[in-house]
Amino acid sequence: MVITFGTILVGLLLLVRPLQRNPFYILHTAVVILSAYYIETHYFRASVFGGKTVLLFLVFQMISINLVVMLAYWLDKRAAVRGAWRVPERNLHALELLGGWLGARIAQKVFHHKNKKKSYQAVFWFLGVAQIAAVFLILRFLQLI
């Protein structure tokens, strides 16, 4: 029986109950599952969990989450201007925590959104520092730095 990236990701999607209510997380997961399927079927048939496969998968994941975060910020800004339903801040922070911090920072600059609210910025910068620290610790653990 072959366990694929898509199967693992669908399983992870079902395990993360609080994030299931975040439509942007669902969109991101769908993009990552599709990219994993593409990688698996077109490039790395012999070694699904090989080094190149995992690195390419991580690149797709990072691109996907940052694009989804930028979309979420754009929709939230549009809703703020129109007085419509807004994207909850906890959803934006969850996406930032999942790796979309850089996309969120770019969206804040481009759309001039959420960059003046001090309580939001405090959590935002804390998540950014936490992400940098986590990446540093992972690289140290893997002895890459």
ABEGO torsion letter per residue (X at the ends): XBBBAAAAAAAAAAABAAAAABAAAAAAAAAAAAAAAAAAAAABAABAABAAAAAAAAAAAAAAAAAAAAAAAAAAAAAAAAGBBBBBAAAAAAAAAAGAAAAAAAAAAAAGBGAABAAAAAAAAAAAAAAAAAAAAAAAAAGAX
